Amino acid sequence: MILYDHPLSSYAQKVKIALREKGVAFERLLPDDFGTGRRDTPFAAANPRGEVPVLIDGNDAIFDSTIILEYIEERWPEPPLLPVGALARAAARTTEEVCDTQYEAVNWGFGELLWFRRAEGDLAGRLKAAAARDTATLQTWLAERLGDADWFGGERFGWADAAAAPMVNRSAYYGMGPASDTSLARWLARIRERSSVAATFSEFDEAASAMAGAADHYRTGGRRREYRDHRLEWMVRSGGIDVVRAGLRDDTIRFSWPG
């Protein structure tokens, strides 16, 4: 079992947590051509979008983190990550969807400022303020869904916890974690004690510590960050249209396949 991975990818983290919860052994590979746009590599053949994660099971490649999560749940049904009952399963998938779209976009946008310095001065200040505002809104929404339960699925760690964990942890890394006296903060402390999550977050921390040295590589077009769907929307509506224009001008950003 091979997983094309980048430790900073929240989508890849979600998949790794699920695999580790299931006790599935896998090898992590960071593709050399990630973000380069090359089409002649095994990674590009496995996923024409050029995105991680990609799960290689024998001769078969599965991409898109949600589809991979569905595959993992069906391929290794024990222990189950999805709760029992159609309504509870819909609730878990709803939490995942919001985390994968609205929440990921805010975290990604803040990373563009912190690590890749896409904006400076007043513009950077406005975008960071927008990220803080939206993060607080999303964490309030998550806290309401969690309620007083230990896990998003109720009594057992599950699908929604795996999806939310990378998002909230990244916010905390950015200094925008949930307030210490909230149920969401207690949940974050709880998930960090799980071996599946601790291993995944440790990989994130190690990669994050090296990002200062990689920023210029992305700013000069050696690799290009993907501006897609909710990420692009967040940057534009938060006032960062000039960031997008500069990336297009300098060829330091990319859009999703085909193209």
BALOBA-1460 file (C-alpha; in Angstrom, 3 decimals):
// residues 259
<rec num="1" residu="m" x="0.000" y="0.000" z="0.000"/>
<rec num="2" residu="i" x="1.547" y="3.295" z="-1.131"/>
<rec num="3" residu="l" x="0.236" y="6.773" z="-0.324"/>
<rec num="4" residu="y" x="1.409" y="9.746" z="-2.323"/>
<rec num="5" residu="d" x="1.521" y="12.297" z="0.453"/>
<rec num="6" residu="h" x="2.579" y="15.756" z="1.499"/>
<rec num="7" residu="p" x="2.686" y="16.119" z="5.303"/>
<rec num="8" residu="l" x="1.202" y="19.627" z="5.135"/>
<rec num="9" residu="s" x="-1.815" y="18.537" z="3.095"/>
<rec num="10" residu="s" x="-4.891" y="18.439" z="5.293"/>
<rec num="11" residu="y" x="-6.479" y="16.061" z="2.788"/>
<rec num="12" residu="a" x="-3.566" y="13.631" z="3.048"/>
<rec num="13" residu="q" x="-3.600" y="13.918" z="6.834"/>
<rec num="14" residu="k" x="-7.253" y="12.886" z="6.906"/>
<rec num="15" residu="v" x="-6.470" y="9.770" z="4.896"/>
<rec num="16" residu="k" x="-3.430" y="8.869" z="7.019"/>
<rec num="17" residu="i" x="-5.471" y="9.145" z="10.198"/>
<rec num="18" residu="a" x="-8.077" y="6.790" z="8.712"/>
<rec num="19" residu="l" x="-5.475" y="4.242" z="7.586"/>
<rec num="20" residu="r" x="-3.797" y="4.311" z="10.981"/>
<rec num="21" residu="e" x="-7.112" y="3.940" z="12.793"/>
<rec num="22" residu="k" x="-7.753" y="0.844" z="10.682"/>
<rec num="23" residu="g" x="-4.281" y="-0.536" z="11.333"/>
<rec num="24" residu="v" x="-3.419" y="-0.573" z="7.614"/>
<rec num="25" residu="a" x="0.308" y="-0.455" z="6.857"/>
<rec num="26" residu="f" x="1.329" y="1.931" z="4.097"/>
<rec num="27" residu="e" x="4.389" y="3.598" z="2.638"/>
<rec num="28" residu="r" x="4.412" y="7.385" z="2.342"/>
<rec num="29" residu="l" x="5.876" y="8.899" z="-0.806"/>
<rec num="30" residu="l" x="6.338" y="12.614" z="-1.450"/>
<rec num="31" residu="p" x="6.285" y="12.883" z="-5.252"/>
<rec num="32" residu="d" x="9.306" y="14.724" z="-6.665"/>
<rec num="33" residu="d" x="7.133" y="16.312" z="-9.344"/>
<rec num="34" residu="f" x="4.487" y="17.631" z="-6.938"/>
<rec num="35" residu="g" x="3.460" y="21.111" z="-8.077"/>
<rec num="36" residu="t" x="5.699" y="21.085" z="-11.171"/>
<rec num="37" residu="g" x="3.033" y="20.348" z="-13.785"/>
<rec num="38" residu="r" x="4.964" y="17.412" z="-15.243"/>
<rec num="39" residu="r" x="2.870" y="14.788" z="-17.048"/>
<rec num="40" residu="d" x="5.471" y="12.035" z="-17.575"/>
<rec num="41" residu="t" x="5.765" y="10.615" z="-14.050"/>
<rec num="42" residu="p" x="4.118" y="7.785" z="-12.086"/>
<rec num="43" residu="f" x="2.452" y="10.382" z="-9.853"/>
<rec num="44" residu="a" x="0.913" y="12.169" z="-12.835"/>
<rec num="45" residu="a" x="-0.270" y="8.834" z="-14.219"/>
<rec num="46" residu="a" x="-1.891" y="8.019" z="-10.880"/>
<rec num="47" residu="n" x="-3.654" y="11.386" z="-10.611"/>
<rec num="48" residu="p" x="-3.835" y="13.747" z="-13.600"/>
<rec num="49" residu="r" x="-4.837" y="16.554" z="-11.225"/>
<rec num="50" residu="g" x="-1.374" y="16.468" z="-9.684"/>
<rec num="51" residu="e" x="-2.843" y="16.502" z="-6.178"/>
<rec num="52" residu="v" x="-2.171" y="14.490" z="-3.056"/>
<rec num="53" residu="p" x="-3.272" y="12.183" z="-1.585"/>
<rec num="54" residu="v" x="-3.284" y="9.241" z="-3.977"/>
<rec num="55" residu="l" x="-3.637" y="5.723" z="-2.618"/>
<rec num="56" residu="i" x="-1.979" y="2.942" z="-4.631"/>
<rec num="57" residu="d" x="-3.439" y="-0.470" z="-3.820"/>
<rec num="58" residu="g" x="-1.624" y="-3.020" z="-5.967"/>
<rec num="59" residu="n" x="-2.015" y="-1.829" z="-9.549"/>
<rec num="60" residu="d" x="-4.909" y="0.499" z="-8.798"/>
<rec num="61" residu="a" x="-4.766" y="4.215" z="-7.992"/>
<rec num="62" residu="i" x="-7.482" y="6.046" z="-6.060"/>
<rec num="63" residu="f" x="-7.446" y="9.823" z="-5.770"/>
<rec num="64" residu="d" x="-9.571" y="12.492" z="-4.083"/>
<rec num="65" residu="s" x="-9.433" y="12.281" z="-0.308"/>
<rec num="66" residu="t" x="-13.146" y="11.667" z="0.181"/>
<rec num="67" residu="i" x="-13.208" y="8.878" z="-2.393"/>
<rec num="68" residu="i" x="-10.129" y="7.378" z="-0.721"/>
<rec num="69" residu="l" x="-11.877" y="7.568" z="2.651"/>
<rec num="70" residu="e" x="-14.893" y="5.764" z="1.199"/>
<rec num="71" residu="y" x="-12.573" y="3.130" z="-0.273"/>
<rec num="72" residu="i" x="-10.788" y="2.617" z="3.035"/>
<rec num="73" residu="e" x="-14.091" y="2.215" z="4.876"/>
<rec num="74" residu="e" x="-15.310" y="-0.404" z="2.397"/>
<rec num="75" residu="r" x="-11.978" y="-2.213" z="1.994"/>
<rec num="76" residu="w" x="-11.264" y="-2.396" z="5.746"/>
<rec num="77" residu="p" x="-14.635" y="-2.104" z="7.486"/>
<rec num="78" residu="e" x="-13.271" y="-2.654" z="11.011"/>
<rec num="79" residu="p" x="-13.146" y="-0.613" z="13.073"/>
<rec num="80" residu="p" x="-15.832" y="1.465" z="11.366"/>
<rec num="81" residu="l" x="-15.325" y="5.200" z="11.022"/>
<rec num="82" residu="l" x="-18.822" y="5.994" z="9.802"/>
<rec num="83" residu="p" x="-21.496" y="5.962" z="12.521"/>
<rec num="84" residu="v" x="-24.592" y="3.786" z="12.437"/>
<rec num="85" residu="g" x="-27.696" y="5.176" z="10.769"/>
<rec num="86" residu="a" x="-28.351" y="7.182" z="7.635"/>
<rec num="87" residu="l" x="-28.841" y="10.513" z="9.431"/>
<rec num="88" residu="a" x="-25.692" y="10.146" z="11.532"/>
<rec num="89" residu="r" x="-23.684" y="9.236" z="8.444"/>
<rec num="90" residu="a" x="-25.042" y="12.253" z="6.592"/>
<rec num="91" residu="a" x="-24.015" y="14.441" z="9.535"/>
<rec num="92" residu="a" x="-20.467" y="13.023" z="9.447"/>
<rec num="93" residu="r" x="-20.197" y="13.647" z="5.717"/>
<rec num="94" residu="t" x="-21.555" y="17.173" z="6.140"/>
<rec num="95" residu="t" x="-18.838" y="17.975" z="8.672"/>
<rec num="96" residu="e" x="-16.243" y="16.542" z="6.298"/>
<rec num="97" residu="e" x="-17.577" y="18.552" z="3.355"/>
<rec num="98" residu="v" x="-17.421" y="21.876" z="5.187"/>
<rec num="99" residu="c" x="-13.932" y="21.086" z="6.486"/>
<rec num="100" residu="d" x="-12.734" y="20.087" z="3.017"/>
<rec num="101" residu="t" x="-14.098" y="23.222" z="1.364"/>
<rec num="102" residu="q" x="-14.695" y="26.341" z="3.450"/>
<rec num="103" residu="y" x="-12.308" y="25.493" z="6.300"/>
<rec num="104" residu="e" x="-9.455" y="24.214" z="4.139"/>
<rec num="105" residu="a" x="-9.640" y="27.335" z="1.981"/>
<rec num="106" residu="v" x="-9.133" y="29.640" z="4.972"/>
<rec num="107" residu="n" x="-6.181" y="27.634" z="6.268"/>
<rec num="108" residu="w" x="-4.686" y="27.460" z="2.815"/>
<rec num="109" residu="g" x="-5.062" y="31.210" z="2.302"/>
<rec num="110" residu="f" x="-3.355" y="31.971" z="5.604"/>
<rec num="111" residu="g" x="-0.522" y="29.651" z="4.575"/>
<rec num="112" residu="e" x="-0.092" y="31.678" z="1.400"/>
<rec num="113" residu="l" x="0.662" y="34.665" z="3.601"/>
<rec num="114" residu="l" x="2.680" y="32.981" z="6.333"/>
<rec num="115" residu="w" x="4.860" y="30.668" z="4.288"/>
<rec num="116" residu="f" x="4.796" y="32.080" z="0.758"/>
<rec num="117" residu="r" x="4.499" y="35.785" z="1.472"/>
<rec num="118" residu="r" x="2.037" y="36.387" z="-1.337"/>
<rec num="119" residu="a" x="1.099" y="39.740" z="0.194"/>
<rec num="120" residu="e" x="2.827" y="42.316" z="2.365"/>
<rec num="121" residu="g" x="1.801" y="45.379" z="4.368"/>
<rec num="122" residu="d" x="-1.833" y="46.458" z="4.524"/>
<rec num="123" residu="l" x="-3.043" y="43.773" z="2.118"/>
<rec num="124" residu="a" x="-1.470" y="41.028" z="4.208"/>
<rec num="125" residu="g" x="-3.051" y="42.540" z="7.301"/>
<rec num="126" residu="r" x="-6.517" y="42.574" z="5.738"/>
<rec num="127" residu="l" x="-6.217" y="38.994" z="4.529"/>
<rec num="128" residu="k" x="-4.974" y="37.767" z="7.904"/>
<rec num="129" residu="a" x="-7.877" y="39.528" z="9.600"/>
<rec num="130" residu="a" x="-10.293" y="37.836" z="7.188"/>
<rec num="131" residu="a" x="-8.713" y="34.465" z="7.981"/>
<rec num="132" residu="a" x="-9.062" y="35.045" z="11.726"/>
<rec num="133" residu="r" x="-12.702" y="36.083" z="11.325"/>
<rec num="134" residu="d" x="-13.618" y="33.116" z="9.133"/>
<rec num="135" residu="t" x="-11.713" y="30.663" z="11.323"/>
<rec num="136" residu="a" x="-13.698" y="31.805" z="14.358"/>
<rec num="137" residu="t" x="-16.959" y="31.376" z="12.441"/>
<rec num="138" residu="l" x="-16.046" y="27.867" z="11.317"/>
<rec num="139" residu="q" x="-14.902" y="26.821" z="14.782"/>
<rec num="140" residu="t" x="-18.160" y="28.058" z="16.254"/>
<rec num="141" residu="w" x="-20.032" y="25.955" z="13.695"/>
<rec num="142" residu="l" x="-17.939" y="22.901" z="14.547"/>
<rec num="143" residu="a" x="-18.368" y="23.430" z="18.278"/>
<rec num="144" residu="e" x="-22.139" y="23.545" z="17.855"/>
<rec num="145" residu="r" x="-22.051" y="20.250" z="15.953"/>
<rec num="146" residu="l" x="-19.829" y="18.675" z="18.602"/>
<rec num="147" residu="g" x="-21.940" y="19.839" z="21.514"/>
<rec num="148" residu="d" x="-20.978" y="18.137" z="24.769"/>
<rec num="149" residu="a" x="-19.961" y="14.854" z="23.113"/>
<rec num="150" residu="d" x="-16.408" y="13.525" z="23.177"/>
<rec num="151" residu="w" x="-16.416" y="12.966" z="19.416"/>
<rec num="152" residu="f" x="-18.320" y="14.342" z="16.453"/>
<rec num="153" residu="g" x="-19.961" y="10.955" z="15.989"/>
<rec num="154" residu="g" x="-20.940" y="10.715" z="19.652"/>
<rec num="155" residu="e" x="-19.236" y="8.056" z="21.750"/>
<rec num="156" residu="r" x="-16.617" y="6.906" z="19.232"/>
<rec num="157" residu="f" x="-13.877" y="8.578" z="17.209"/>
<rec num="158" residu="g" x="-14.907" y="8.509" z="13.586"/>
<rec num="159" residu="w" x="-15.170" y="9.948" z="10.115"/>
<rec num="160" residu="a" x="-15.921" y="13.562" z="11.040"/>
<rec num="161" residu="d" x="-13.157" y="13.624" z="13.654"/>
<rec num="162" residu="a" x="-10.600" y="12.466" z="11.078"/>
<rec num="163" residu="a" x="-11.768" y="15.189" z="8.684"/>
<rec num="164" residu="a" x="-11.842" y="18.014" z="11.233"/>
<rec num="165" residu="a" x="-8.614" y="17.142" z="13.024"/>
<rec num="166" residu="p" x="-6.135" y="18.490" z="10.414"/>
<rec num="167" residu="m" x="-8.145" y="21.686" z="9.977"/>
<rec num="168" residu="v" x="-8.412" y="22.664" z="13.632"/>
<rec num="169" residu="n" x="-4.839" y="21.598" z="14.359"/>
<rec num="170" residu="r" x="-3.538" y="23.805" z="11.541"/>
<rec num="171" residu="s" x="-5.522" y="26.748" z="12.888"/>
<rec num="172" residu="a" x="-3.908" y="26.162" z="16.268"/>
<rec num="173" residu="y" x="-0.482" y="26.079" z="14.612"/>
<rec num="174" residu="y" x="-1.324" y="29.434" z="13.019"/>
<rec num="175" residu="g" x="-2.248" y="30.865" z="16.409"/>
<rec num="176" residu="m" x="-5.979" y="30.721" z="15.707"/>
<rec num="177" residu="g" x="-6.953" y="27.663" z="17.706"/>
<rec num="178" residu="p" x="-10.189" y="27.369" z="19.663"/>
<rec num="179" residu="a" x="-10.396" y="29.181" z="22.995"/>
<rec num="180" residu="s" x="-9.078" y="27.027" z="25.836"/>
<rec num="181" residu="d" x="-12.382" y="26.903" z="27.741"/>
<rec num="182" residu="t" x="-14.415" y="25.535" z="24.806"/>
<rec num="183" residu="s" x="-15.586" y="22.036" z="23.937"/>
<rec num="184" residu="l" x="-13.672" y="22.245" z="20.655"/>
<rec num="185" residu="a" x="-10.403" y="22.928" z="22.498"/>
<rec num="186" residu="r" x="-11.029" y="19.945" z="24.759"/>
<rec num="187" residu="w" x="-11.780" y="17.826" z="21.685"/>
<rec num="188" residu="l" x="-8.515" y="18.955" z="20.068"/>
<rec num="189" residu="a" x="-6.564" y="17.962" z="23.176"/>
<rec num="190" residu="r" x="-8.370" y="14.613" z="23.155"/>
<rec num="191" residu="i" x="-7.619" y="13.724" z="19.540"/>
<rec num="192" residu="r" x="-3.961" y="14.661" z="19.927"/>
<rec num="193" residu="e" x="-3.658" y="11.774" z="22.381"/>
<rec num="194" residu="r" x="-4.705" y="9.191" z="19.775"/>
<rec num="195" residu="s" x="-1.747" y="7.419" z="18.194"/>
<rec num="196" residu="s" x="-3.148" y="7.789" z="14.657"/>
<rec num="197" residu="v" x="-3.500" y="11.525" z="15.061"/>
<rec num="198" residu="a" x="-0.284" y="12.066" z="17.016"/>
<rec num="199" residu="a" x="1.795" y="10.387" z="14.297"/>
<rec num="200" residu="t" x="0.098" y="12.429" z="11.589"/>
<rec num="201" residu="f" x="0.495" y="15.722" z="13.438"/>
<rec num="202" residu="s" x="4.153" y="14.938" z="14.141"/>
<rec num="203" residu="e" x="4.734" y="14.655" z="10.389"/>
<rec num="204" residu="f" x="2.968" y="17.973" z="9.913"/>
<rec num="205" residu="d" x="5.127" y="19.689" z="12.547"/>
<rec num="206" residu="e" x="8.344" y="18.395" z="10.997"/>
<rec num="207" residu="a" x="7.356" y="19.575" z="7.524"/>
<rec num="208" residu="a" x="6.101" y="22.941" z="8.793"/>
<rec num="209" residu="s" x="9.429" y="23.646" z="10.469"/>
<rec num="210" residu="a" x="11.133" y="23.371" z="7.075"/>
<rec num="211" residu="m" x="8.732" y="25.623" z="5.158"/>
<rec num="212" residu="a" x="10.770" y="28.814" z="5.535"/>
<rec num="213" residu="g" x="13.415" y="27.308" z="3.283"/>
<rec num="214" residu="a" x="10.882" y="26.219" z="0.661"/>
<rec num="215" residu="a" x="8.993" y="29.486" z="0.280"/>
<rec num="216" residu="d" x="11.264" y="31.011" z="-2.357"/>
<rec num="217" residu="h" x="11.050" y="27.827" z="-4.413"/>
<rec num="218" residu="y" x="7.318" y="28.403" z="-4.777"/>
<rec num="219" residu="r" x="7.610" y="32.165" z="-5.213"/>
<rec num="220" residu="t" x="9.953" y="31.750" z="-8.184"/>
<rec num="221" residu="g" x="7.902" y="29.113" z="-10.006"/>
<rec num="222" residu="g" x="9.994" y="26.048" z="-9.132"/>
<rec num="223" residu="r" x="6.750" y="24.664" z="-7.782"/>
<rec num="224" residu="r" x="3.340" y="26.243" z="-8.048"/>
<rec num="225" residu="r" x="0.549" y="26.236" z="-5.485"/>
<rec num="226" residu="e" x="-2.861" y="25.222" z="-6.776"/>
<rec num="227" residu="y" x="-5.551" y="27.910" z="-6.765"/>
<rec num="228" residu="r" x="-8.748" y="25.934" z="-7.131"/>
<rec num="229" residu="d" x="-12.453" y="26.308" z="-6.327"/>
<rec num="230" residu="h" x="-12.901" y="27.345" z="-2.672"/>
<rec num="231" residu="r" x="-9.299" y="28.504" z="-2.303"/>
<rec num="232" residu="l" x="-9.619" y="30.897" z="-5.204"/>
<rec num="233" residu="e" x="-13.016" y="32.069" z="-3.985"/>
<rec num="234" residu="w" x="-11.693" y="32.786" z="-0.500"/>
<rec num="235" residu="m" x="-8.709" y="34.762" z="-1.760"/>
<rec num="236" residu="v" x="-10.815" y="36.879" z="-4.116"/>
<rec num="237" residu="r" x="-13.688" y="37.613" z="-1.731"/>
<rec num="238" residu="s" x="-11.255" y="38.410" z="1.073"/>
<rec num="239" residu="g" x="-9.661" y="41.147" z="-1.039"/>
<rec num="240" residu="g" x="-6.722" y="39.237" z="-2.495"/>
<rec num="241" residu="i" x="-7.466" y="39.583" z="-6.210"/>
<rec num="242" residu="d" x="-4.085" y="41.272" z="-6.652"/>
<rec num="243" residu="v" x="-2.432" y="38.173" z="-5.184"/>
<rec num="244" residu="v" x="-4.070" y="36.085" z="-7.893"/>
<rec num="245" residu="r" x="-3.122" y="38.561" z="-10.623"/>
<rec num="246" residu="a" x="0.507" y="38.551" z="-9.487"/>
<rec num="247" residu="g" x="0.571" y="34.758" z="-9.444"/>
<rec num="248" residu="l" x="-0.791" y="34.618" z="-12.982"/>
<rec num="249" residu="r" x="1.668" y="37.256" z="-14.170"/>
<rec num="250" residu="d" x="4.665" y="35.550" z="-12.605"/>
<rec num="251" residu="d" x="3.468" y="31.989" z="-13.323"/>
<rec num="252" residu="t" x="3.831" y="31.022" z="-9.664"/>
<rec num="253" residu="i" x="0.321" y="29.599" z="-9.216"/>
<rec num="254" residu="r" x="-1.609" y="26.928" z="-11.042"/>
<rec num="255" residu="f" x="-5.178" y="25.820" z="-11.579"/>
<rec num="256" residu="s" x="-6.635" y="22.336" z="-11.607"/>
<rec num="257" residu="w" x="-6.347" y="19.855" z="-14.472"/>
<rec num="258" residu="p" x="-6.997" y="19.877" z="-17.383"/>
<rec num="259" residu="g" x="-4.827" y="22.751" z="-18.428"/>
